[in-house]
């Protein structure tokens, strides 16, 4: 709720958004506010913009407006959404959070990679950012923060026929703390050959190694125990190099490696 010294503006369309972004200093863009603990002195609500609340399913991808609510996307239908993304959606918070939280807000939340970040990273989602005169497209693997002066408007999620899809949420079930994280694993098998594989971990930071994925593509299935052990050792090293694990007792790294080992053993 806004205090006496705070101003909350309400945008009815994207033109309103771009006008306020260009004329109001230190403006904070707000969606459902399910993650925000404090709001700036001057804020702009985008919840009423219809253009940001649309969902469009094509043959090979689904376009999701940044203002789409968690509940709205769940209601769109499990058969129209990648399995790991649907599993992530239904794991989010309480019914109240699902009703007000937005897809864009979950992706852009500051301080932690929330529930949808990891699945979208593994699915090779692409983010659309717009300002008054320009549109930028940023893959999830390159996303760190919203570009200055831009607004997240759309998320494009490719739709592939994966043979194995695994999503695990770690930490508390209805809230987020320092131990909260997600693990996502995708794999495609063609005639006992691993034709595609992706895996990610997201919590305090996010982790996905294209090098490890490329090393595995083309492997004959099932994988040998020697191959699995080699990948786990390399994943451990990559994880440390990326400084993903910020917990003192390295719980999250152990969880990630155990889940990866389990997933690789399921191939073939």
LORO-294098 format. One record per residue (C-alpha): residue number from 0; residue in one letter; x, y, z. Coordinates in nm, 3 decimals. Each point is the difference from the previous one (the first is absolute). Layout:
BEGIN
<atom k="NUM" r="A" px="X" py="Y" pz="Z"/>
...
! end
This chain:
BEGIN
<atom k="0" r="X" px="0.000" py="0.000" pz="0.000"/>
<atom k="1" r="X" px="0.131" py="0.344" pz="-0.092"/>
<atom k="2" r="X" px="0.102" py="0.232" pz="0.282"/>
<atom k="3" r="X" px="-0.068" py="0.374" pz="0.014"/>
<atom k="4" r="X" px="0.332" py="0.080" pz="-0.165"/>
<atom k="5" r="X" px="-0.045" py="-0.257" pz="-0.277"/>
<atom k="6" r="X" px="-0.167" py="0.036" pz="-0.338"/>
<atom k="7" r="X" px="-0.136" py="-0.300" pz="-0.191"/>
<atom k="8" r="X" px="-0.085" py="0.074" pz="-0.363"/>
<atom k="9" r="X" px="-0.219" py="-0.235" pz="-0.206"/>
<atom k="10" r="X" px="0.075" py="-0.059" pz="-0.367"/>
<atom k="11" r="X" px="-0.286" py="-0.091" pz="-0.235"/>
<atom k="12" r="X" px="0.218" py="-0.081" pz="-0.300"/>
<atom k="13" r="X" px="0.363" py="-0.021" pz="-0.107"/>
<atom k="14" r="X" px="0.003" py="0.362" pz="-0.114"/>
<atom k="15" r="X" px="-0.078" py="0.100" pz="0.359"/>
<atom k="16" r="X" px="0.286" py="-0.217" pz="0.123"/>
<atom k="17" r="X" px="0.256" py="0.147" pz="-0.236"/>
<atom k="18" r="X" px="-0.117" py="0.355" pz="0.073"/>
<atom k="19" r="X" px="0.040" py="-0.044" pz="0.376"/>
<atom k="20" r="X" px="0.330" py="-0.184" pz="-0.038"/>
<atom k="21" r="X" px="0.137" py="0.293" pz="-0.199"/>
<atom k="22" r="X" px="-0.131" py="0.274" pz="0.228"/>
<atom k="23" r="X" px="0.019" py="-0.137" pz="0.357"/>
<atom k="24" r="X" px="0.337" py="-0.057" pz="0.166"/>
<atom k="25" r="X" px="0.066" py="-0.318" pz="0.201"/>
<atom k="26" r="X" px="-0.334" py="-0.151" pz="-0.106"/>
<atom k="27" r="X" px="-0.067" py="-0.354" pz="0.121"/>
<atom k="28" r="X" px="-0.206" py="-0.227" pz="-0.228"/>
<atom k="29" r="X" px="-0.246" py="-0.217" pz="0.194"/>
<atom k="30" r="X" px="-0.197" py="-0.308" pz="-0.097"/>
<atom k="31" r="X" px="-0.182" py="-0.204" pz="0.261"/>
<atom k="32" r="X" px="0.238" py="0.102" pz="0.282"/>
<atom k="33" r="X" px="0.007" py="-0.356" pz="0.136"/>
<atom k="34" r="X" px="0.379" py="0.022" pz="0.044"/>
<atom k="35" r="X" px="0.048" py="0.367" pz="0.086"/>
<atom k="36" r="X" px="0.059" py="0.073" pz="0.369"/>
<atom k="37" r="X" px="0.047" py="0.375" pz="-0.050"/>
<atom k="38" r="X" px="-0.100" py="0.227" pz="-0.284"/>
<atom k="39" r="X" px="0.168" py="0.315" pz="-0.125"/>
<atom k="40" r="X" px="-0.126" py="0.351" pz="0.057"/>
<atom k="41" r="X" px="-0.130" py="0.001" pz="-0.358"/>
<atom k="42" r="X" px="-0.141" py="-0.319" pz="-0.154"/>
<atom k="43" r="X" px="-0.188" py="-0.096" pz="-0.313"/>
<atom k="44" r="X" px="-0.252" py="-0.285" pz="-0.006"/>
<atom k="45" r="X" px="-0.030" py="-0.186" pz="-0.332"/>
<atom k="46" r="X" px="-0.263" py="-0.256" pz="0.108"/>
<atom k="47" r="X" px="-0.278" py="0.160" pz="-0.207"/>
<atom k="48" r="X" px="0.178" py="-0.018" pz="-0.337"/>
<atom k="49" r="X" px="-0.182" py="-0.257" pz="-0.217"/>
<atom k="50" r="X" px="0.290" py="-0.031" pz="-0.245"/>
<atom k="51" r="X" px="0.219" py="-0.139" pz="0.279"/>
<atom k="52" r="X" px="-0.261" py="-0.253" pz="0.114"/>
<atom k="53" r="X" px="-0.041" py="-0.210" pz="-0.315"/>
<atom k="54" r="X" px="0.104" py="-0.361" pz="-0.066"/>
<atom k="55" r="X" px="0.043" py="-0.124" pz="-0.357"/>
<atom k="56" r="X" px="0.078" py="-0.363" pz="-0.091"/>
<atom k="57" r="X" px="0.169" py="-0.069" pz="-0.334"/>
<atom k="58" r="X" px="0.116" py="-0.331" pz="-0.144"/>
<atom k="59" r="X" px="0.357" py="0.021" pz="0.130"/>
<atom k="60" r="X" px="-0.019" py="0.254" pz="0.282"/>
<atom k="61" r="X" px="-0.222" py="0.183" pz="0.243"/>
<atom k="62" r="X" px="0.008" py="0.378" pz="0.049"/>
<atom k="63" r="X" px="-0.081" py="0.114" pz="0.354"/>
<atom k="64" r="X" px="-0.059" py="0.362" pz="0.091"/>
<atom k="65" r="X" px="0.212" py="0.125" pz="0.292"/>
<atom k="66" r="X" px="-0.316" py="0.103" pz="0.186"/>
<atom k="67" r="X" px="-0.163" py="-0.345" pz="-0.017"/>
<atom k="68" r="X" px="-0.087" py="-0.126" pz="0.349"/>
<atom k="69" r="X" px="0.133" py="-0.335" pz="0.124"/>
<atom k="70" r="X" px="-0.357" py="-0.131" pz="0.037"/>
<atom k="71" r="X" px="-0.091" py="0.121" pz="-0.349"/>
<atom k="72" r="X" px="0.283" py="-0.198" pz="-0.161"/>
<atom k="73" r="X" px="-0.084" py="-0.311" pz="0.204"/>
<atom k="74" r="X" px="-0.361" py="0.030" pz="-0.118"/>
<atom k="75" r="X" px="0.117" py="0.024" pz="-0.362"/>
<atom k="76" r="X" px="0.040" py="-0.377" pz="0.019"/>
<atom k="77" r="X" px="0.267" py="-0.256" pz="0.084"/>
<atom k="78" r="X" px="0.004" py="-0.145" pz="-0.353"/>
<atom k="79" r="X" px="0.091" py="0.339" pz="-0.149"/>
<atom k="80" r="X" px="0.297" py="0.070" pz="0.231"/>
<atom k="81" r="X" px="0.335" py="-0.182" pz="0.027"/>
<atom k="82" r="X" px="-0.020" py="-0.253" pz="0.282"/>
<atom k="83" r="X" px="0.284" py="0.147" pz="0.206"/>
<atom k="84" r="X" px="-0.147" py="0.349" pz="-0.027"/>
<atom k="85" r="X" px="-0.343" py="-0.121" pz="0.109"/>
<atom k="86" r="X" px="0.154" py="-0.187" pz="0.296"/>
<atom k="87" r="X" px="0.181" py="0.319" pz="0.101"/>
<atom k="88" r="X" px="-0.317" py="0.207" pz="-0.026"/>
<atom k="89" r="X" px="-0.208" py="-0.223" pz="0.226"/>
<atom k="90" r="X" px="0.282" py="-0.009" pz="0.259"/>
<atom k="91" r="X" px="-0.003" py="0.377" pz="0.048"/>
<atom k="92" r="X" px="-0.114" py="0.139" pz="0.335"/>
<atom k="93" r="X" px="-0.353" py="0.011" pz="0.130"/>
<atom k="94" r="X" px="-0.324" py="0.038" pz="-0.199"/>
<atom k="95" r="X" px="0.012" py="0.372" pz="0.079"/>
<atom k="96" r="X" px="0.350" py="0.032" pz="-0.148"/>
<atom k="97" r="X" px="-0.109" py="-0.190" pz="-0.312"/>
<atom k="98" r="X" px="-0.292" py="0.239" pz="-0.041"/>
<atom k="99" r="X" px="0.207" py="0.321" pz="0.011"/>
<atom k="100" r="X" px="0.356" py="-0.100" pz="-0.095"/>
<atom k="101" r="X" px="0.101" py="0.057" pz="-0.363"/>
<atom k="102" r="X" px="0.231" py="-0.193" pz="-0.231"/>
<atom k="103" r="X" px="0.212" py="0.309" pz="-0.064"/>
<atom k="104" r="X" px="0.027" py="0.078" pz="0.369"/>
<atom k="105" r="X" px="0.119" py="-0.352" pz="0.075"/>
<atom k="106" r="X" px="0.271" py="0.027" pz="-0.266"/>
<atom k="107" r="X" px="0.118" py="0.351" pz="0.090"/>
<atom k="108" r="X" px="-0.009" py="-0.029" pz="0.380"/>
<atom k="109" r="X" px="0.312" py="0.145" pz="0.160"/>
<atom k="110" r="X" px="0.215" py="-0.184" pz="0.254"/>
<atom k="111" r="X" px="-0.091" py="-0.359" pz="-0.095"/>
<atom k="112" r="X" px="-0.077" py="-0.209" pz="-0.307"/>
<atom k="113" r="X" px="-0.362" py="-0.096" pz="0.064"/>
<atom k="114" r="X" px="-0.186" py="-0.315" pz="-0.102"/>
<atom k="115" r="X" px="-0.048" py="0.059" pz="-0.373"/>
<atom k="116" r="X" px="0.354" py="0.114" pz="-0.076"/>
<atom k="117" r="X" px="0.161" py="-0.347" pz="-0.015"/>
<atom k="118" r="X" px="-0.262" py="-0.169" pz="-0.221"/>
<atom k="119" r="X" px="-0.001" py="0.294" pz="-0.241"/>
<atom k="120" r="X" px="0.380" py="-0.010" pz="-0.008"/>
<atom k="121" r="X" px="-0.003" py="-0.368" pz="-0.096"/>
<atom k="122" r="X" px="-0.279" py="0.051" pz="-0.254"/>
<atom k="123" r="X" px="0.204" py="0.268" pz="-0.181"/>
<atom k="124" r="X" px="-0.269" py="0.262" pz="0.055"/>
<atom k="125" r="X" px="0.048" py="0.341" pz="-0.159"/>
<atom k="126" r="X" px="-0.092" py="0.328" pz="0.167"/>
<atom k="127" r="X" px="-0.140" py="0.298" pz="-0.188"/>
<atom k="128" r="X" px="0.084" py="0.346" pz="0.138"/>
<atom k="129" r="X" px="-0.145" py="0.320" pz="-0.141"/>
<atom k="130" r="X" px="0.033" py="0.372" pz="0.041"/>
<atom k="131" r="X" px="-0.173" py="0.273" pz="-0.199"/>
<atom k="132" r="X" px="0.210" py="-0.051" pz="-0.313"/>
<atom k="133" r="X" px="0.184" py="-0.332" pz="0.023"/>
<atom k="134" r="X" px="-0.054" py="-0.371" pz="0.065"/>
<atom k="135" r="X" px="0.272" py="-0.226" pz="0.141"/>
<atom k="136" r="X" px="0.001" py="-0.378" pz="0.014"/>
<atom k="137" r="X" px="0.209" py="-0.164" pz="0.273"/>
<atom k="138" r="X" px="0.038" py="-0.377" pz="0.053"/>
<atom k="139" r="X" px="-0.050" py="-0.116" pz="0.360"/>
<atom k="140" r="X" px="0.362" py="-0.120" pz="0.002"/>
<atom k="141" r="X" px="0.115" py="0.362" pz="-0.048"/>
<atom k="142" r="X" px="-0.249" py="0.169" pz="0.231"/>
<atom k="143" r="X" px="0.132" py="0.160" pz="0.317"/>
<atom k="144" r="X" px="-0.224" py="0.305" pz="0.041"/>
<atom k="145" r="X" px="-0.251" py="0.209" pz="-0.191"/>
<atom k="146" r="X" px="0.185" py="0.233" pz="-0.241"/>
<atom k="147" r="X" px="-0.005" py="0.362" pz="0.115"/>
<atom k="148" r="X" px="-0.304" py="0.183" pz="-0.136"/>
<atom k="149" r="X" px="-0.172" py="-0.317" pz="-0.125"/>
<atom k="150" r="X" px="-0.304" py="-0.201" pz="0.108"/>
<atom k="151" r="X" px="-0.036" py="-0.379" pz="-0.016"/>
<atom k="152" r="X" px="-0.303" py="-0.053" pz="-0.225"/>
<atom k="153" r="X" px="-0.001" py="-0.363" pz="-0.115"/>
<atom k="154" r="X" px="0.156" py="-0.341" pz="0.064"/>
<atom k="155" r="X" px="0.027" py="-0.244" pz="-0.292"/>
<atom k="156" r="X" px="0.031" py="-0.364" pz="0.106"/>
<atom k="157" r="X" px="0.092" py="-0.261" pz="-0.266"/>
<atom k="158" r="X" px="-0.202" py="-0.319" pz="0.008"/>
<atom k="159" r="X" px="0.204" py="-0.318" pz="-0.061"/>
<atom k="160" r="X" px="-0.096" py="-0.365" pz="0.037"/>
<atom k="161" r="X" px="0.230" py="-0.102" pz="0.286"/>
<atom k="162" r="X" px="0.022" py="-0.367" pz="0.099"/>
<atom k="163" r="X" px="0.101" py="0.082" pz="0.357"/>
<atom k="164" r="X" px="-0.107" py="0.310" pz="0.192"/>
<atom k="165" r="X" px="0.092" py="0.038" pz="0.368"/>
<atom k="166" r="X" px="-0.073" py="0.297" pz="0.222"/>
<atom k="167" r="X" px="0.082" py="0.014" pz="0.370"/>
<atom k="168" r="X" px="-0.062" py="0.284" pz="0.239"/>
<atom k="169" r="X" px="0.232" py="0.011" pz="0.301"/>
<atom k="170" r="X" px="-0.047" py="0.179" pz="0.330"/>
<atom k="171" r="X" px="-0.329" py="0.106" pz="0.163"/>
<atom k="172" r="X" px="-0.319" py="-0.077" pz="-0.193"/>
<atom k="173" r="X" px="-0.192" py="0.328" pz="0.029"/>
<atom k="174" r="X" px="0.264" py="0.268" pz="0.039"/>
<atom k="175" r="X" px="0.353" py="0.096" pz="-0.106"/>
<atom k="176" r="X" px="0.310" py="0.003" pz="0.219"/>
<atom k="177" r="X" px="0.377" py="-0.039" pz="-0.049"/>
<atom k="178" r="X" px="-0.038" py="-0.377" pz="-0.053"/>
<atom k="179" r="X" px="-0.269" py="0.033" pz="-0.266"/>
<atom k="180" r="X" px="0.103" py="-0.123" pz="-0.343"/>
<atom k="181" r="X" px="-0.126" py="-0.185" pz="-0.305"/>
<atom k="182" r="X" px="0.149" py="-0.277" pz="-0.211"/>
<atom k="183" r="X" px="-0.107" py="-0.069" pz="-0.358"/>
<atom k="184" r="X" px="0.106" py="-0.284" pz="-0.230"/>
<atom k="185" r="X" px="-0.104" py="-0.062" pz="-0.363"/>
<atom k="186" r="X" px="0.115" py="-0.275" pz="-0.234"/>
<atom k="187" r="X" px="-0.087" py="-0.137" pz="-0.344"/>
<atom k="188" r="X" px="0.083" py="-0.355" pz="-0.112"/>
<atom k="189" r="X" px="0.016" py="-0.105" pz="-0.366"/>
<atom k="190" r="X" px="0.071" py="-0.368" pz="-0.062"/>
<atom k="191" r="X" px="0.193" py="-0.033" pz="0.327"/>
<atom k="192" r="X" px="0.211" py="0.306" pz="-0.080"/>
<atom k="193" r="X" px="-0.024" py="0.310" pz="0.219"/>
<atom k="194" r="X" px="-0.097" py="0.264" pz="-0.256"/>
<atom k="195" r="X" px="-0.062" py="0.289" pz="0.239"/>
<atom k="196" r="X" px="0.044" py="0.073" pz="0.369"/>
<atom k="197" r="X" px="-0.036" py="0.304" pz="0.224"/>
<atom k="198" r="X" px="0.025" py="0.041" pz="0.375"/>
<atom k="199" r="X" px="0.000" py="0.301" pz="0.227"/>
<atom k="200" r="X" px="0.000" py="0.103" pz="0.364"/>
<atom k="201" r="X" px="-0.129" py="0.333" pz="0.126"/>
<atom k="202" r="X" px="-0.007" py="0.152" pz="0.347"/>
<atom k="203" r="X" px="0.216" py="0.280" pz="0.131"/>
<atom k="204" r="X" px="0.157" py="-0.018" pz="-0.347"/>
<atom k="205" r="X" px="-0.070" py="-0.205" pz="-0.310"/>
<atom k="206" r="X" px="0.214" py="-0.268" pz="-0.162"/>
<atom k="207" r="X" px="-0.009" py="-0.169" pz="-0.339"/>
<atom k="208" r="X" px="0.306" py="-0.143" pz="-0.176"/>
<atom k="209" r="X" px="-0.029" py="-0.014" pz="-0.378"/>
<atom k="210" r="X" px="0.344" py="-0.162" pz="-0.007"/>
<atom k="211" r="X" px="-0.115" py="-0.296" pz="0.209"/>
<atom k="212" r="X" px="-0.319" py="-0.035" pz="-0.202"/>
<atom k="213" r="X" px="0.195" py="-0.001" pz="-0.327"/>
<atom k="214" r="X" px="0.237" py="-0.261" pz="0.139"/>
<atom k="215" r="X" px="-0.291" py="-0.236" pz="0.061"/>
<atom k="216" r="X" px="-0.190" py="0.049" pz="-0.326"/>
<atom k="217" r="X" px="0.061" py="-0.294" pz="-0.231"/>
<atom k="218" r="X" px="0.069" py="-0.246" pz="0.282"/>
<atom k="219" r="X" px="-0.138" py="-0.352" pz="-0.029"/>
<atom k="220" r="X" px="-0.258" py="-0.091" pz="0.261"/>
<atom k="221" r="X" px="-0.012" py="-0.110" pz="0.269"/>
<atom k="222" r="X" px="0.302" py="0.195" pz="0.123"/>
<atom k="223" r="X" px="0.279" py="-0.197" pz="0.162"/>
<atom k="224" r="X" px="0.074" py="0.056" pz="0.366"/>
<atom k="225" r="X" px="0.342" py="0.131" pz="-0.102"/>
<atom k="226" r="X" px="-0.161" py="0.266" pz="-0.223"/>
<atom k="227" r="X" px="-0.245" py="0.102" pz="0.273"/>
<atom k="228" r="X" px="0.278" py="0.029" pz="0.259"/>
<atom k="229" r="X" px="0.207" py="0.211" pz="-0.242"/>
<atom k="230" r="X" px="-0.290" py="0.239" pz="-0.062"/>
<atom k="231" r="X" px="-0.072" py="0.033" pz="0.373"/>
<atom k="232" r="X" px="0.366" py="0.084" pz="0.067"/>
<atom k="233" r="X" px="-0.003" py="0.263" pz="-0.275"/>
<atom k="234" r="X" px="-0.331" py="0.142" pz="0.120"/>
<atom k="235" r="X" px="0.147" py="0.036" pz="0.349"/>
<atom k="236" r="X" px="0.293" py="0.196" pz="-0.144"/>
<atom k="237" r="X" px="-0.223" py="0.222" pz="-0.218"/>
<atom k="238" r="X" px="-0.229" py="0.067" pz="0.293"/>
<atom k="239" r="X" px="0.294" py="0.121" pz="0.210"/>
<atom k="240" r="X" px="0.142" py="0.212" pz="-0.283"/>
<atom k="241" r="X" px="-0.335" py="0.175" pz="-0.047"/>
<atom k="242" r="X" px="-0.020" py="0.062" pz="0.378"/>
<atom k="243" r="X" px="-0.360" py="-0.116" pz="-0.011"/>
<atom k="244" r="X" px="-0.004" py="-0.143" pz="0.350"/>
<atom k="245" r="X" px="-0.028" py="0.277" pz="0.257"/>
<atom k="246" r="X" px="-0.113" py="-0.215" pz="0.293"/>
<atom k="247" r="X" px="0.265" py="-0.059" pz="0.271"/>
<atom k="248" r="X" px="-0.045" py="-0.378" pz="0.011"/>
<atom k="249" r="X" px="-0.036" py="-0.044" pz="-0.377"/>
<atom k="250" r="X" px="-0.337" py="-0.171" pz="0.031"/>
<atom k="251" r="X" px="-0.117" py="0.124" pz="-0.337"/>
<atom k="252" r="X" px="0.302" py="-0.130" pz="-0.189"/>
<atom k="253" r="X" px="-0.046" py="-0.346" pz="0.151"/>
<atom k="254" r="X" px="-0.369" py="0.008" pz="-0.090"/>
<atom k="255" r="X" px="0.079" py="0.102" pz="-0.358"/>
<atom k="256" r="X" px="0.263" py="-0.270" pz="-0.050"/>
<atom k="257" r="X" px="-0.222" py="-0.271" pz="0.148"/>
<atom k="258" r="X" px="-0.293" py="0.101" pz="-0.221"/>
<atom k="259" r="X" px="0.221" py="0.013" pz="-0.308"/>
<atom k="260" r="X" px="0.142" py="-0.346" pz="0.074"/>
<atom k="261" r="X" px="-0.353" py="-0.138" pz="0.046"/>
<atom k="262" r="X" px="-0.118" py="0.162" pz="-0.326"/>
<atom k="263" r="X" px="0.292" py="-0.130" pz="-0.205"/>
<atom k="264" r="X" px="-0.061" py="-0.351" pz="0.133"/>
<atom k="265" r="X" px="-0.357" py="0.018" pz="-0.135"/>
<atom k="266" r="X" px="0.113" py="0.055" pz="-0.358"/>
<atom k="267" r="X" px="-0.068" py="-0.296" pz="-0.225"/>
! end
